[in-house]
Amino acid sequence: MTTEIATIIIALISLVGTLVGTFSGIAVGSKLISYRVEQLEKKVDEHNNFAKRLPVMEEQIKELFRRVNEK
């Protein structure tokens, strides 16, 4: 009878350990994914800002070339 109880207790401890390890791994993985998505969003925002500014810079360059060619 005592070996059966000891076996059940060991199995329960193993179950708890497995659950804690699994859920902590999921939590850490989730944090890492969130961090990486945040970093990618920052890069996309920088790229979008550049994409908005590029046509403005092209127009300014065209205007400068026009002024140089007029002189």
Backbone as a printed PyTorch tensor [residue, N CA C, xyz], in Angstrom:
tensor([[[  0.8140,  -1.1930,   0.0000],
         [  0.0000,   0.0000,   0.0000],
         [  0.8630,   1.2640,   0.0000]],

        [[  1.9360,   1.2980,   0.7600],
         [  2.7940,   2.4760,   0.8130],
         [  3.5290,   2.7070,  -0.4970]],

        [[  3.9210,   1.6560,  -1.1670],
         [  4.5910,   1.8460,  -2.4600],
         [  3.6440,   2.4150,  -3.5000]],

        [[  2.3830,   2.0340,  -3.4090],
         [  1.3980,   2.5830,  -4.3470],
         [  1.1990,   4.0770,  -4.0970]],

        [[  1.1220,   4.4630,  -2.8230],
         [  0.9590,   5.8810,  -2.4830],
         [  2.2030,   6.6600,  -2.8910]],

        [[  3.3730,   6.0860,  -2.6380],
         [  4.6200,   6.7480,  -3.0220],
         [  4.6900,   6.9130,  -4.5390]],

        [[  4.2560,   5.9010,  -5.2810],
         [  4.2530,   5.9660,  -6.7390],
         [  3.3040,   7.0570,  -7.2270]],

        [[  2.1450,   7.1670,  -6.6030],
         [  1.1680,   8.1940,  -6.9830],
         [  1.7220,   9.5840,  -6.6720]],

        [[  2.3510,   9.7400,  -5.5080],
         [  2.9250,  11.0330,  -5.1340],
         [  4.0310,  11.4240,  -6.1080]],

        [[  4.8860,  10.4910,  -6.4490],
         [  5.9600,  10.7660,  -7.4080],
         [  5.3850,  11.1390,  -8.7700]],

        [[  4.3340,  10.4390,  -9.1800],
         [  3.6960,  10.7500, -10.4660],
         [  3.0930,  12.1460, -10.4410]],

        [[  2.4500,  12.5130,  -9.3320],
         [  1.8740,  13.8620,  -9.2150],
         [  2.9470,  14.9420,  -9.2100]],

        [[  4.0360,  14.6990,  -8.5040],
         [  5.1480,  15.6570,  -8.4960],
         [  5.7240,  15.8020,  -9.9040]],

        [[  5.8530,  14.6940, -10.5950],
         [  6.3520,  14.7340, -11.9750],
         [  5.3970,  15.5090, -12.8780]],

        [[  4.0950,  15.3030, -12.6740],
         [  3.0940,  16.0200, -13.4620],
         [  3.1900,  17.5220, -13.2180]],

        [[  3.2780,  17.9100, -11.9470],
         [  3.3860,  19.3310, -11.6130],
         [  4.6590,  19.9200, -12.2180]],

        [[  5.7600,  19.2150, -12.1000],
         [  7.0240,  19.6910, -12.6830],
         [  6.9290,  19.8600, -14.1890]],

        [[  6.3010,  18.8940, -14.8340],
         [  6.1290,  18.9670, -16.2830],
         [  5.2510,  20.1420, -16.6720]],

        [[  4.1550,  20.3330, -15.9460],
         [  3.2530,  21.4500, -16.2480],
         [  3.9340,  22.7990, -16.0360]],

        [[  4.6590,  22.9370, -14.9310],
         [  5.3590,  24.1940, -14.6550],
         [  6.3960,  24.4640, -15.7480]],

        [[  7.1610,  23.4510, -16.0970],
         [  8.1720,  23.6180, -17.1450],
         [  7.5620,  23.9810, -18.4830]],

        [[  6.4740,  23.3230, -18.8270],
         [  5.8190,  23.5880, -20.1040],
         [  5.2650,  24.9980, -20.1680]],

        [[  4.5220,  25.3860, -19.1200],
         [  3.9100,  26.7160, -19.1390],
         [  4.9290,  27.8390, -19.0230]],

        [[  6.0100,  27.6120, -18.2880],
         [  7.0450,  28.6460, -18.2240],
         [  7.7490,  28.7680, -19.5780]],

        [[  7.9360,  27.6530, -20.2570],
         [  8.5210,  27.7030, -21.5990],
         [  7.6260,  28.4350, -22.5800]],

        [[  6.3300,  28.2160, -22.4730],
         [  5.3750,  28.9170, -23.3360],
         [  5.3970,  30.4110, -23.0440]],

        [[  5.4570,  30.7780, -21.7570],
         [  5.4690,  32.1890, -21.3740],
         [  6.7210,  32.8850, -21.8960]],

        [[  7.8740,  32.2460, -21.7590],
         [  9.1280,  32.8350, -22.2340],
         [  9.1030,  32.9560, -23.7600]],

        [[  8.6200,  31.9280, -24.4210],
         [  8.5220,  31.9690, -25.8890],
         [  7.5860,  33.0650, -26.3530]],

        [[  6.4900,  33.2340, -25.6390],
         [  5.5260,  34.2830, -25.9910],
         [  6.1350,  35.6640, -25.8330]],

        [[  6.8890,  35.8670, -24.7560],
         [  7.5550,  37.1590, -24.5470],
         [  8.5680,  37.4270, -25.6530]],

        [[  9.3090,  36.4100, -26.0420],
         [ 10.3000,  36.5660, -27.1000],
         [  9.6290,  36.9100, -28.4230]],

        [[  8.5490,  36.2380, -28.7250],
         [  7.8270,  36.5190, -29.9700],
         [  7.2740,  37.9340, -29.9450]],

        [[  6.7210,  38.3550, -28.8140],
         [  6.1960,  39.7170, -28.6960],
         [  7.3040,  40.7480, -28.9040]],

        [[  8.4580,  40.5040, -28.3160],
         [  9.5960,  41.4170, -28.4680],
         [ 10.0220,  41.5030, -29.9360]],

        [[ 10.1210,  40.3630, -30.5890],
         [ 10.5660,  40.3660, -31.9820],
         [  9.5530,  41.0360, -32.8990]],

        [[  8.2630,  40.8220, -32.6370],
         [  7.2250,  41.4900, -33.4300],
         [  7.3180,  42.9990, -33.2270]],

        [[  7.5500,  43.4280, -31.9930],
         [  7.6920,  44.8640, -31.6990],
         [  8.8760,  45.4560, -32.4610]],

        [[  9.9910,  44.7390, -32.4940],
         [ 11.1650,  45.2270, -33.2180],
         [ 10.8910,  45.3040, -34.7200]],

        [[ 10.1910,  44.3110, -35.2520],
         [  9.8380,  44.3350, -36.6730],
         [  8.8970,  45.4900, -36.9850]],

        [[  7.9640,  45.7740, -36.0790],
         [  7.0510,  46.8970, -36.2880],
         [  7.8190,  48.2150, -36.3370]],

        [[  8.8310,  48.3420, -35.4950],
         [  9.6570,  49.5600, -35.5140],
         [ 10.3780,  49.6940, -36.8550]],

        [[ 10.9110,  48.5940, -37.3560],
         [ 11.6060,  48.6330, -38.6430],
         [ 10.6480,  48.9930, -39.7720]],

        [[  9.4470,  48.4400, -39.7240],
         [  8.4470,  48.7420, -40.7540],
         [  8.0680,  50.2150, -40.6920]],

        [[  7.9060,  50.7490, -39.4820],
         [  7.5850,  52.1690, -39.3340],
         [  8.6950,  53.0460, -39.9120]],

        [[  9.9500,  52.6790, -39.6430],
         [ 11.0740,  53.4310, -40.2060],
         [ 11.0460,  53.3680, -41.7330]],

        [[ 10.7870,  52.1920, -42.2600],
         [ 10.7410,  52.0250, -43.7070],
         [  9.6070,  52.8420, -44.3160]],

        [[  8.4380,  52.8070, -43.6690],
         [  7.3010,  53.5660, -44.1760],
         [  7.5830,  55.0630, -44.1500]],

        [[  8.2670,  55.5160, -43.1100],
         [  8.6240,  56.9220, -43.0260],
         [  9.5520,  57.2960, -44.1830]],

        [[ 10.5090,  56.4240, -44.4640],
         [ 11.4270,  56.6830, -45.5700],
         [ 10.6760,  56.6740, -46.9010]],

        [[  9.7470,  55.7290, -47.0460],
         [  8.9850,  55.6350, -48.2940],
         [  8.1320,  56.8800, -48.5120]],

        [[  7.6750,  57.5050, -47.4460],
         [  6.8960,  58.7370, -47.5720],
         [  7.7870,  59.9180, -47.9240]],

        [[  9.0070,  59.9120, -47.3930],
         [  9.9130,  61.0330, -47.6210],
         [ 10.5970,  60.9730, -48.9860]],

        [[ 10.7380,  59.8000, -49.5520],
         [ 11.4720,  59.6440, -50.8090],
         [ 10.8810,  60.4610, -51.9530]],

        [[  9.5770,  60.4390, -52.2010],
         [  9.0480,  61.2670, -53.2900],
         [  9.2950,  62.7640, -53.0600]],

        [[  9.2480,  63.1960, -51.8170],
         [  9.5290,  64.6050, -51.5050],
         [ 10.9730,  64.9280, -51.8570]],

        [[ 11.8860,  64.0490, -51.5020],
         [ 13.3020,  64.2710, -51.8110],
         [ 13.5280,  64.2480, -53.3260]],

        [[ 12.8430,  63.3740, -54.0230],
         [ 12.9940,  63.3320, -55.4840],
         [ 12.5530,  64.6520, -56.1100]],

        [[ 11.4530,  65.2040, -55.6260],
         [ 10.9820,  66.4900, -56.1500],
         [ 11.9750,  67.6010, -55.8420]],

        [[ 12.5520,  67.5700, -54.6700],
         [ 13.5370,  68.5830, -54.3090],
         [ 14.7770,  68.4750, -55.1960]],

        [[ 15.1910,  67.2590, -55.4780],
         [ 16.3540,  67.0610, -56.3480],
         [ 16.0470,  67.5500, -57.7630]],

        [[ 14.8590,  67.2380, -58.2490],
         [ 14.4680,  67.7150, -59.5730],
         [ 14.4880,  69.2350, -59.6280]],

        [[ 13.9880,  69.8480, -58.5720],
         [ 13.9800,  71.3110, -58.5110],
         [ 15.4060,  71.8650, -58.4990]],

        [[ 16.2880,  71.2290, -57.7590],
         [ 17.6890,  71.6750, -57.7290],
         [ 18.3310,  71.5370, -59.1030]],

        [[ 18.1150,  70.4110, -59.7750],
         [ 18.6640,  70.2370, -61.1190],
         [ 18.0970,  71.2820, -62.0860]],

        [[ 16.8230,  71.5700, -61.9540],
         [ 16.1980,  72.5830, -62.8130],
         [ 16.8600,  73.9410, -62.5900]],

        [[ 17.1060,  74.2720, -61.3280],
         [ 17.7480,  75.5620, -61.0160],
         [ 19.1710,  75.6180, -61.5570]],

        [[ 19.9000,  74.5120, -61.4190],
         [ 21.2790,  74.4790, -61.9030],
         [ 21.2890,  74.6120, -63.4280]],

        [[ 20.3720,  73.9360, -64.0990],
         [ 20.3420,  73.9890, -65.5550],
         [ 19.8930,  75.3550, -66.0840]],

        [[ 19.1340,  76.0880, -65.2930],
         [ 18.7110,  77.4200, -65.7220],
         [ 19.8720,  78.4120, -65.7190]],

        [[ 20.8300,  78.2100, -64.8810],
         [ 21.9340,  79.1680, -64.7440],
         [ 23.0230,  78.9350, -65.7170]]])
